[in-house]
Amino acid sequence: MESGRRSVSQYEAVGRGSCMTVWIARRDDDEVAGELATASGPLAGLRLAVKDNVDVAGLPTTAACPAYSYDPDSDAAVVSALRAAGAVVVGKTNLDQFATGLVGTRSPYGPVPDSRRPEYISGGSSSGSAVAVARGEADIAIGTDTAGSGRIPAALQGIVGIKPTVGVLSTEGIVPACRSYDCATIFAPDLVLANRAMSAMAAGAPGRTWPADARLAAPPTPTVAVFRELPELDFEWKAAFARTVDDLIARGAWIVEIDPTPFLAAAKLLYDGAIVAERYSAVGEFVDQHPDDVDPTVGGIISSARDLPAHQLVSDVAALERLRADAMTALSGVDALLVPTAPFHPTIAEVEADPVGINSRMGTYTNFCNLFDLCAVAVPAGTAGEAQFGVTVLARAFEDAVALDVAALVAGVESPSVAWPLAAASVVELAVFGAHLRGQPLEHQLNALGARWAGPLATAPRYRLAALDTVPPKPAVTRCPPDEVGVSLAGERWLLSPAALGQFLAALPAPMQLGSVEFDDGTWRTAFGCDGSAAAQGKDISEYGGWRAALEAGAVG
């Protein structure tokens, strides 16, 4: 059986063992089992849980408030994209009401407990979605993230959560929390499956346009920032983070320490400042009209924003921009920022005793992310005492592929070769044959441009290869005239942004040039070539069929 797919009997068994507060609505078992058996597409047969502030046709959307419930006519864009790729919706999951909270306890359907230690919180607001995946009741799950709702529960449940750059996935059909900062997210047991699901959502539910200069990969030796101080973490959690950093260094990353001040100051603005007025704009009138139907903590947070003066919002947005400028300066020259996802793991009783204070502490390392327009990947990183411990890799807007690669390095796994941003970003191909091959002297030029290695390829048998007398030695690839015999040459395929390819071409020294080359599958791609007269001056090494083979035979240099 394929990874991530379950038989009908497995699905039914999981349904019988379900934690009741995970789900707000479940589809009929037989109907779901029938769809699982006949699904097709890249996500065929995967069971999908959907946070109940995201529309699914045929199921009510409650946002964890029964009085707010409505019956949508169509799926949210992200649900539609996953269904089109073969995923099958199992049901709608519980959440902190109106996606307001990081704890998973603010729901009339009951608190969602931790999947391993039921006296502890699950994390929120995407509590049910994360626990459904952690318990094996769904293979993937949709969450949302404004202040950390797609990351905190991932960390506490020991799973992966991907929060993309703000706006790159459509939020059509999602009940807003803070429109300017809301994101659709994905939960999965591992990075590979999370990446597959994100690819389907990025292709099928596009939003904000990707820039022409987006980096498509992290460098082989990334530079990763960490905060100089880690407030709100106890000894065991600091020790767990230190172990994660040590492991990352052992895997080849460079670590630099930066000042956390602008990040932590911005985190407080999300709830303690006037930006919370966006939550009132989203559902405030409903909350005011239905005070008895709303969770008291949620109602207090949203209603308190009703009378905030407009000048305070303007002032806080200006303050946020200043903090963002300071933060981006601190991140200058680094590829990603590594933070602990959650600072601790409270019990349900502790949250009941101090619902606002505990929630505020939970957002220490998540609240600033969307405010600063960062992307994020949350991955498990062992344990802190008896608790699951997780870290988050953050990167600049549209550097989601960089965050993915660094997260894979943190997790000690190979990064997916087809990173999910490739499904939405502008991408061009470049075929290389010599000094720009992986491990060769000029590979660093492609790495510096954020190019992504995409595997080996071979030309049609119509080419000749010569070694030029340059430093370092370079190959000259030329196409044979129709009456001459050629060979198939081994090369490699790289993917770049259009702007990166333009930079590369502008810096290309003579006699090298880029042009169209025919490959053995009949396609033509942009690839390295060489001026014919210059190639004639080189040493013909066509018999080796490629640069690496010629190097190994000692025919070059």
N, C-alpha and C positions, 0 to 999 in steps of 0.2 A: 504494500500500500504506500502511496506517495506520502512524503512528509506533509503534515498539516491537514490530511484528509482522514475522515472517520467513516466507518460503516454506519448503516442505519441503526443497528443494535447498539453501537457505541453512543450514538446521539441520544437514543431513548434512555439509556442508562444514566447518562449525564443529567438529563432532564429530571429524572426521579431523585437525584442526589443534590439538586440545586439548593443553594442558600437563598431563602425566600426574599430577603431584602435586596438581593442583587438586581432582580428584575422587577420592572413596573408592568410590563406586558410581554407575554410570550406568544408566539405563533403556534398553531396546531402542530403537534409532533409529526403526524402523518404527512401533512402538507410540506413541512420542512424536509422531512426525509425523502419525499418524492423529488423535490427540487435538487437536493444533494446528489441524488442518483443520476440525474439527467443534466446537470450543469456542465457548461463548456466555457472555455476561455482560460486565460493565464492564472486565474484564481479559482478554477473550477473545484467545486466541492468544499471550499473553505466556509466555515460557519462564522457569520458576522453578527456581532452585537453592536447596537447603536444607542448612544447616550440619548436620553429622552428629552433633550432640547433640540434634537435634530429630526427633521420630518422623515417618516416612512409611510408611504401610501398604504392605507388599510389598517394602520395602527394609530391611536390617538397620540398627540404630542402634549405632554403635561408640564414639562420643565419641573417636575416634582411638585406640582401644585394642582390638585384635582379641579379646583374651581377655574383654573386657567385653561383647561384642556380644550383642544380643538382637533378636528379630523382633517388632516391635510389631503389635498387632491393628488399630490404627486410627491415623489421622493425629493429630498434635498439633493443638490448637485453631487455632493461627495458620495451619498448612498447610491445614487443612480450610476455613478462611475464604477463603483465596486461591484454592483449587481451586473452591470454590462460585462465586467471582466470575469464573471462566474461565481462570485461570492453569494451566499444565501443568507438572508437576514433571519436570525433566530428570534430576536425580540428587542425590546427597548429596556435600557438599563437605568437604574436609580442614580441620583446625583444630589449634590447640595443644591437646594432649591434655587432656580433661576441662575444656576452656575455661579452662585455667590458663596464661595468658601473653598478651603483647601483641606477639609477634614473628612468629608463624607458622612456627616452625622445630621445635617440640616435638611431632613426630609420627612414628610408625614408618612412615608412608606417605611420608615425605620432607618436607623443607622446601618451602613454597610460595614461589617467588621473586616478586619485583616484576614486574609485567606489562610494564615497559619496560626495566628494567635487571636482568637475571637474577642478578647477583652481590649484589643488595641484597634485604633482606627485604620481604615483602608487608605485614607488620603482622598482628596477630592479636588475639584468638584466631580471629576469623571470617575467616581468611586465604583459604580457597578460595572462599567466597561472594563476597568483594570482588573477587578476581582474575577469577572467572567473569564478573562484570558488566563489569569493566574490559576484558577481552579479547573481549567480545561473545559469550561462550558461554552467557550467560543475560541476560534483559532485567531481571529483578529477582531478589533473593536474600534469603533469611532469614538473619539472624545472631543472635547473642545478645550481651549487654553486661552485665558486672558491674563491670569496672574501666576499660572503654574499648574493648572488643572490637568494638563496632559503630561506632566512630568512628575509631580509629587506622588500620585498614586502608582506610577510606574516604578519609582524608586522603592516605595514601601512594599510593593508586591513582587519585586524581583524580576521585572519584565522590562521590555524596551518601549520607550515612548518617543515618537518623532514629532516635533513641533516645527513646522516649516516657517520660513520667512513670512511675516504678516502679509496676508492678502494674496499669496500665490495660489492658494486653493480657494475656490468660490465658497462664500458663506451663505449662498442662496438656500433658503429652507432651514436656516438655523436661527433659533430664538436668540436675539442679541443680548449680550451682557454689557460690553463696552464696544460699540461698533468699530471704533478706531483701532482696537487692539485685539479683537477676537480672531482666533485661528481654529480651523479644524485640524485634528491630530489623529494619529493612529497608535494603537497598542498591539504588540505581538510578543510571543515568547522569545524571539531572537531577532537580530539585526537583519538577517537575510529576508525573513518573511515580512518584517516591517517595511523594508525597502521595496519589496514586490508590491505590497498594498499601496504604498505611497506613489509608486510609478503609475498604477492604474488611476489613482485619484488625480495626479498631476496631469495626466493625459486627458482624462474625461471630465474634469471639473476645474479648468484653468481659471485663474483670476488675474492678478497683477502681472503685467508684462515683464519678462526677464530682460535685463540689460544685455547689450551686445558684448560686454566685457566680463561676464560672469566667469569666475574660476570654476573649473569642472573637476578639480582634484586637489588634495593636499599634497605638499611635497613629500618625498620619501622620509625626510627627517624634519618633521614639523616643529615649529617653535610654539610652545603652549604656555600661556600665562596662568598663574595661580595667584590668589589673593595673599598678601603679606600677613594679614590677620584673618582669623575665621571666628567671628563672634557667634554666639548662640550654640556652638558645638561643645558637647561634653568631651571628656577625655577619650572614651572609646571611639567616638565618631571622628575626632581629630586623628586618632591613631589609624583608623580605617582609611581616611583620606590620604594620610602620609604614605601608607602602603600602596595606595593606588598610584600616587605620584612616583614612587620609587619604581613600581612596575613599568610605568610609562617611560621613565628614563632608560630602564633596561631594554626597552623595545626600540630605542633610538630617538626619542623626542628630546628637544632642548626645552628646559623649563626656565621661565623668568618670573620673578615676583613683581606684582604691581599693587598700587594703593587701592583698596576697595571702597574708599570714601564716596566717590560719585555714584557708584553702583548701588550702595546701600542707602544713600540719601534718596535716590530716585525710587527705590523700592517702597519707601514710606509714602511717597507722593500718590501712589495708586489708590490708597484708601484714606490716608490721613489728610489729603488735600482735596482740591475742588474737582480733580479728574473723576472722582466717584460720581459726579453729576451725570456722566454718561450712563450709569446704571439706572438712575432715575429716569432719564430720557427713554430708556428701553422699556421698562415695565413699571415705572413709578406710579402712573395713574391707576393701574390695576391694583398695585399694592395699597394705595391710599383708599381705594374703594372696597377692598376686601381684607380689612385688617385681621379678621378672625380666621381667614383661610391661609394666612402666610406665616411661615416660621418666624418667631419673634426676633431672632437675631438677624435673619435676612431682611425682615421688614424694617428693623431699626437702621440697618446700614443703608438701605435704599431710600427710605423716607427722609433720613437726615440730610440727604443731598438735595431735597426739594428747594430749599430756600437759600442755597449757596449763591452769593452774588456773582454776576458775570465777570466782574473785574478780578475776582479771586481766581477764576478759571484761567483767564488770560495771563495773570501773574504766574500761576503754577505751570502753565505750558511753557512760558518763557524760561522759568527756572529749570524745567525739564530739558529744554534745549541746551542750556548752559552745562548742565550735568552730562548730557550726552556728548557734547564736544569734549569735555574733560575725559570722559570714559574712552572715547575713540582715540584721543591722544595717548592715553595709557596703553591702548592696544596697538599702537603703531608698531609695525615690524613683527607682529606675532600673527600666527595663523588661527589660533583659537584660544578660548578661555575655558579652563576646567574649574568647576565648582562642585561642592557637595550639593546634591539635589534638595534634600531635606536636612534640617539641622538636628532632628531627633524624631523619635516615634512615640507620641503620647497615647495614653489609653483613652477609651471612650469616656470614662469617668472624669479624667482630667479635662477633657474638652467641655463636658457638661458643667464643670465647676468654673471654667474660665474660657468661654467660647470665643471671645474676641481676642484676648491676649494670646492664646495658643495659636489661633489662626494667623495672627500677625507674625508670630515667630516662625511658623511654617513657611512663610513667603520670603524669608530673608534672602535666599539665593535664587528666587524665581521671579519675584514681582517686577524687577527692572527689565527683564528680557524683552518683552513686547514693547515696552515704553521706549527702548533703545533700538527697536527694529532689528533684533537679532534673531537668528535661527538657532535651534537647539536639538540635541539628541541625548536622551536620558538612557543610560545603560546600567545594569547591575554591576556592583563592584564588591561582592562578598558580603560580609556581615560586620555589624558593629555590636558586639555582645550577642544577644539573641535576635536582634533586629536585622532585617534585610537592609543593606546599605547600597546606595546608588549615587552615581555622579552624573553631571550633565556637561556635555561639550557644547559651548556656544561659539558662534561665528557671526561675522557681519552679514547684513542683508544680502541675499542671493548667493551666499557662499555655503549653501546647504550641502553640497557635495564635499566641501572641505570638512564640515562638521561630521559628516557621515564617515569619512576616512579616518579622522582622528578618533572618533568613537569606536571604530573597529580596532584601532591600535590599543585603545584603553581596554577594550574587552578581550584582547588577545586573539582576535579572529581576523580572517582575511576580509578586506572590504569588498562589498559586491562590485563585480566588474562593470555592471550596468547600473550606475548610480541613478536614483529616481529623478534627479533634476534633468537628466538627459531627455526625459519624456516631455519636458515643457520648455526648456531653455533653447536658445539659438545655438546650434552646434554645426561645426564644419569638420571635415576629415582631412588628415594629412598622413600620407604614407612616407616612411623614411627607410633608408637602405644602408646607412653607414654609421657615421659618428654620432647620430641622434638616436640610435637603437638603445634599448635599455641596457644600462651598464657601460655604455660607451662614453667617450670624453665630453660630448656636447649634449648629452641627455638633460643636463641641468638647465639648458636654455628653454626646453619645453616645460620642465617642471616649474620654472620661474613664471611661466605664462599661465599656469593653472591647467595645463593640458592633461588629459586622462589617457593612459595607455589602454588600448582596446584589443590587443592580441596580434598574433602573427597573420601574415597574408603572403600571397605570391603573385607575381605578374603573369600575364600571358607569355607564351614562349616566343616573344618577339623582340627581346632586348639584349643588350650587351652591357657588361660591367667593366669599368677600368678603375685603377687606383691612381689618384692624382698625387703628385709630389708636393703635398701641403703639410702644414703643422696645425692640428693633427692631420694625419692622412684622411682623405675623404674619397668616397666612391663617385664615379661618374656614370650615370645611367642614361643610356641613349637607345632610341628605338631603331631597329634595323630597317633598312629599305626592304621592299617586298621580295627582292631577289637574293637577299642574304639570310643566312641561318641565324636565328636567335635562340635564347634560352629563357627559362622561367627563373626569376630572381626572388629570393626570400627577402621579405621586409616586415615592417611592423606598422600597425595602424594606431594613430593617435587622434583624439578628439579635442577640439579647441573651440573657444568662442570666436566669432567673426573678428572682433577687435584684436584678439591675441594672434590670430593668423596674419592680420594686417601688420602688426608689430614685427612678427617673425619675418615676413617677407621684406619689410623695409630694411631690416638689419642683415639680410642675406648677402654674403660677399660673392663677387664674381669669382669663378665662372658658374657658380651654382645658380639654379633657377627652379621655380615651381611651374609645373604644367600638368596636363592630364595624362595619366598612365593607365593602360589597359591591364586588367587583372584576370586571373584564371577563371573567374566566374562570369566573365563577359562584361563586368562593370568597368567604368572609368572613374578614377579618383584623382584628386589633387595629390601630387607626389613630387619628390625631388627628381630633378633632371639635371642636365649639364649641357653647356654649349658644345656642339659637336666638334669644333676645332680644338677646344681644350681637352676633350675626352680623347682625341686622337693622339695627344701627347703623353697620355698616361699608359700604365701597364695593363694590358688586357687580362682580367682575371675571371672572365665569364665562366670558365670551366668549373669553377667552384660553386656556382649557383647562388652565391650570396656573400656578403661581407664577413659575417662571422666565420663561415667555413674557410674563407681565404685567410683570415687572421689565424685560425687554428692551424692551418697548413703552413704558416710562415710565409705566405705569398705577398704580404703587405708590410711595408716598413723596412 
